[in-house]
Amino acid sequence: MIVVCSPGSARSEYVNDEVDYFIKLGRAGHIIPLIVEGVPYSGDEGSECFPPALRALPRELEPLGIDLKKFGVRDAFLRVIATLLELDLDSFISRVFAERVKRGVMCAVLAIVVGAGVWYERDFIIGSSLDASAQYNMGEMYYYGLGVETDYVKAMEWYLRAAENGNVDAQFSIGLMYDEGQGVAQDYAEAMKWYLKAAENGNASAQNNIGYLYENGLGVAQDYVKAMEWYLKAAENGNDVAQYNIGELYYYGHGVERDYAEAMKWYLKAAENGNASAQNNIGYLYDEGLGVAQDYAEAMKWYLKAAENGHSQARNNLERLQQKLNSQE
């Protein structure tokens, strides 16, 4: 049994009766509390999120709650499913992503979370406190269709509420939706406005996207120097896409003098953070001897890394280089 826990549901007699009935069936050990807001065992009616029947369980039967705000929407639901199926979390996640979430698993996910979004939104309607991270999570539910139908308009509504309360991730998400025209008309200037809000609050993805808008002249005049400035901010915050983009500016000589060695330096930073495009480009630099001594073995190694990370061009490069080497034998 999954109990969506919040101060609102904790005060609901209906929820408590359902939990109490399940416990009387001898199923207390199969209760999974999904905490969307509040604190369990807080002793304060305003923040307590466990219904009385849960709080009354003996210590050995106390359930471990899964906190939506702590883990985020997707990770929290994965934890719920892993617990429900009595699977090791790490192996379950590996299986899910290795299989690219097979249809059967996805159906199970949706079946498990159905109603969660309804209860979550109901909490806000009946007047529980509006927490910015919870509002952001509501936006995520509607954006990704977790427990509810995908609805970009509603996602935007919840992101805006969260953003107004200072949630940086929501500010970035609003920028992204304007950038891509999801739920709103595509508007690069508006995207820039929201990216700037998130970037000023340290969001590296927003900093990178501002760089991209400047690099490509989207909503602003094209400016490679400003693009580099923003990419550097994001790169310093560990953003691998920004590190890759800096490598690209040096590779093509956009706003800077073309420098293959400098491009290699930044591709390596991105590659170390798992960026498959950077791994492919490192392979190409070794393949062609650009900025480094030509080294087919190194090229092969990096193409292989990128291919293993799903980079289709790297697979083509790998085959091409292998044919080239075979013809030289």
C-alpha positions in Angstrom: 0.0 0.0 0.0 1.4 3.4 -1.0 0.3 6.2 1.3 0.8 9.7 -0.1 1.8 11.6 3.0 1.4 15.3 3.7 -0.1 17.4 6.5 -3.4 17.5 4.6 -3.6 13.7 4.2 -2.5 13.2 7.8 -5.6 15.1 8.9 -7.9 13.1 6.5 -10.1 10.6 8.3 -10.6 8.7 5.1 -6.8 8.2 4.6 -6.4 7.2 8.3 -9.3 4.7 8.0 -7.8 3.1 4.9 -4.4 2.8 6.6 -5.9 1.4 9.8 -7.9 -1.2 7.8 -4.7 -2.3 5.9 -2.8 -2.6 9.2 -5.6 -4.8 10.7 -5.2 -7.1 7.7 -1.7 -7.8 9.0 -0.1 -5.9 6.2 1.7 -3.2 8.1 5.0 -4.3 6.8 3.8 -3.6 3.2 3.0 0.1 3.7 5.2 2.5 1.7 4.8 6.2 2.8 5.5 8.6 -0.1 6.2 12.0 1.6 5.2 14.9 -0.6 5.2 17.5 2.1 5.7 17.8 5.9 7.7 15.8 8.5 6.9 12.4 10.0 6.6 12.1 13.8 7.1 15.9 14.1 4.6 16.3 16.9 3.3 19.4 15.3 -0.1 19.3 13.6 0.9 21.9 11.0 3.8 19.8 9.7 3.0 16.2 10.7 2.5 14.1 7.5 1.9 10.6 8.8 -1.8 9.7 9.7 -2.4 8.6 13.3 -2.7 4.9 12.3 0.9 5.0 10.9 2.3 6.9 14.0 0.7 4.3 16.3 2.7 1.4 14.9 5.2 -0.2 17.2 8.9 0.7 16.5 9.7 -2.6 14.8 6.9 -1.9 12.2 7.6 1.8 11.7 7.8 2.3 7.9 10.6 4.3 6.2 9.2 7.2 4.3 10.4 8.1 0.8 10.7 11.9 0.7 9.7 13.4 -2.7 11.5 16.7 -2.0 14.7 14.9 -0.9 14.9 12.5 -3.9 13.0 14.3 -6.6 10.0 13.0 -8.5 11.7 10.4 -10.7 14.1 9.0 -8.1 11.4 8.9 -5.5 9.1 6.9 -7.7 11.9 4.5 -8.6 12.5 3.9 -4.9 8.8 3.3 -4.4 8.7 0.7 -7.2 12.0 -1.0 -6.0 10.5 -1.2 -2.5 7.2 -2.5 -3.8 8.9 -5.2 -5.9 11.4 -5.9 -3.1 14.4 -5.2 -5.4 17.8 -3.8 -4.6 17.5 -0.1 -5.6 20.8 0.1 -7.5 20.3 -3.0 -9.5 16.7 -2.0 -10.2 17.7 1.4 -11.5 20.4 -0.2 -13.6 17.9 -2.7 -15.0 15.4 0.1 -15.8 17.8 2.2 -17.7 19.7 -0.7 -19.3 16.4 -1.9 -20.7 15.3 1.7 -21.6 12.3 1.2 -19.4 10.5 -1.6 -21.2 6.8 -1.2 -21.8 5.8 -3.6 -19.0 7.9 -1.7 -16.4 6.6 1.6 -17.6 3.0 0.3 -17.2 3.9 -0.8 -13.7 5.3 2.7 -12.9 2.2 4.4 -14.1 -0.1 1.9 -12.3 1.8 2.5 -9.1 1.8 6.3 -9.2 -1.7 6.8 -10.6 -3.6 8.9 -8.1 -0.4 10.2 -6.5 -0.5 13.3 -8.6 -4.2 13.8 -7.8 -3.6 13.5 -4.0 -0.6 15.7 -4.3 -2.5 18.5 -6.0 -5.5 18.0 -3.7 -3.2 18.9 -0.7 -2.7 22.3 -2.2 -6.4 22.8 -2.9 -7.4 22.0 0.7 -5.0 24.5 2.0 -1.7 22.9 3.1 1.3 25.2 3.1 2.7 26.0 -0.4 6.3 24.9 -0.4 8.4 26.0 -3.4 10.1 22.6 -3.9 6.7 20.8 -3.7 5.3 23.3 -6.3 8.3 22.5 -8.5 7.7 18.8 -8.0 4.0 19.3 -9.1 5.4 21.0 -12.3 7.7 18.0 -12.8 4.8 15.6 -12.5 2.8 17.4 -15.2 5.9 17.9 -17.4 6.9 14.2 -17.4 3.4 12.7 -17.0 4.1 11.1 -13.6 0.8 9.9 -12.1 -1.1 12.4 -14.3 -1.4 13.1 -18.0 1.5 15.2 -19.5 0.3 18.8 -19.5 2.8 21.5 -20.3 0.3 24.3 -19.5 -0.2 23.0 -16.0 3.5 22.3 -15.7 4.2 25.9 -16.5 1.6 27.1 -13.9 3.3 25.1 -11.1 6.8 26.1 -12.2 5.7 29.7 -12.1 4.4 29.4 -8.6 7.6 27.7 -7.5 9.8 30.3 -9.3 7.9 33.1 -7.6 8.9 31.5 -4.3 12.5 31.4 -5.4 12.9 27.9 -6.7 15.9 28.0 -9.0 15.1 24.7 -10.8 11.7 26.0 -11.7 13.2 29.3 -13.0 15.4 27.2 -15.3 12.5 24.9 -16.4 10.4 28.0 -17.3 13.3 29.2 -19.4 13.6 25.9 -21.1 9.8 25.7 -21.9 10.0 29.2 -23.6 13.2 28.1 -25.3 11.5 25.0 -26.8 8.0 26.3 -27.1 6.4 23.8 -24.8 3.0 24.9 -23.4 3.8 28.4 -24.6 4.8 30.1 -27.8 8.5 29.8 -28.4 10.1 33.0 -27.2 13.9 33.2 -26.9 13.9 36.6 -25.2 11.6 35.3 -22.5 13.7 32.2 -22.2 16.7 34.4 -21.7 14.9 36.3 -19.0 14.2 33.2 -17.0 17.6 31.6 -17.7 19.2 34.8 -16.2 17.2 34.5 -13.0 18.3 30.9 -12.6 21.9 31.7 -13.6 22.2 34.4 -11.1 21.2 31.8 -8.5 24.0 29.5 -9.6 22.2 27.2 -12.0 24.9 25.8 -14.3 22.5 24.5 -17.0 20.9 28.0 -17.3 24.4 29.6 -17.6 25.2 27.1 -20.4 21.9 27.8 -22.2 22.5 31.6 -22.0 25.9 30.9 -23.7 24.1 28.9 -26.4 21.6 31.7 -27.1 24.4 34.2 -27.5 26.4 31.8 -29.6 23.5 31.3 -32.0 21.9 34.8 -31.8 18.6 33.5 -30.5 16.7 36.3 -28.8 19.9 38.4 -28.6 22.5 39.6 -31.1 25.0 36.9 -31.8 28.0 37.4 -29.6 30.7 34.7 -29.3 32.6 36.6 -26.6 29.5 36.7 -24.3 28.8 33.1 -25.2 32.3 32.1 -24.0 31.8 34.1 -20.8 28.7 32.2 -19.9 30.0 28.9 -21.0 33.0 29.4 -18.7 30.7 30.2 -15.7 28.8 27.0 -16.4 32.0 25.0 -17.0 33.4 26.2 -13.7 30.3 24.8 -12.0 31.0 21.4 -13.6 28.6 21.5 -16.5 29.9 19.1 -19.1 27.8 20.5 -21.9 29.4 23.9 -21.4 32.8 22.3 -21.3 32.1 20.7 -24.6 30.8 24.0 -26.0 34.0 25.8 -25.1 35.9 23.1 -26.9 33.7 23.7 -30.0 34.4 27.4 -29.9 38.1 26.7 -29.9 37.8 24.0 -32.6 35.9 26.3 -35.0 37.6 29.5 -34.0 34.4 31.3 -33.0 35.2 34.4 -31.0 38.7 33.1 -30.3 41.7 32.0 -32.4 41.3 28.4 -33.6 43.2 26.2 -31.3 42.9 22.4 -31.5 45.1 21.9 -28.4 42.8 24.1 -26.4 39.8 22.4 -27.9 41.2 19.1 -26.8 41.7 20.4 -23.2 38.1 21.3 -22.9 36.8 18.2 -24.7 38.8 16.1 -22.1 37.1 17.9 -19.2 33.7 17.2 -20.7 34.6 13.6 -21.5 35.7 13.0 -18.0 32.2 14.0 -17.0 30.7 11.4 -19.4 30.0 13.7 -22.4 29.8 11.3 -25.3 30.1 14.0 -28.0 33.3 15.2 -26.4 34.6 11.6 -26.3 33.8 11.3 -30.0 35.6 14.6 -30.8 38.7 13.5 -28.9 38.8 10.4 -31.0 38.5 12.6 -34.1 41.4 14.8 -33.0 43.6 11.8 -32.5 42.3 10.3 -35.8 43.3 13.3 -37.8 46.3 14.5 -35.7 44.8 17.8 -34.8 46.3 19.5 -31.8 48.0 16.1 -30.9 50.2 13.6 -32.6 48.1 11.3 -34.8 47.4 8.1 -32.9 44.9 5.6 -34.2 44.9 3.5 -31.1 43.9 6.5 -29.0 41.3 7.5 -31.6 39.9 4.0 -31.4 39.8 4.1 -27.6 37.8 7.3 -27.5 35.5 6.4 -30.3 34.7 3.2 -28.4 34.0 5.1 -25.2 31.6 7.4 -27.1 29.9 4.5 -28.9 29.4 2.7 -25.6 27.6 5.8 -24.4 25.2 5.7 -27.4 26.9 8.2 -29.7 25.8 7.1 -33.2 28.5 9.1 -35.1 31.2 7.5 -32.9 30.0 4.1 -34.0 30.3 5.2 -37.7 33.8 6.6 -36.9 34.8 3.4 -35.3 33.7 1.4 -38.3 35.4 3.8 -40.7 38.7 3.7 -38.7 38.6 0.0 -38.5 38.2 -0.4 -42.2 41.0 2.1 -42.8 43.3 0.1 -40.5 42.3 -3.2 -42.2 43.1 -1.8 -45.6 46.6 -0.8 -44.4 47.5 -4.4 -43.3 
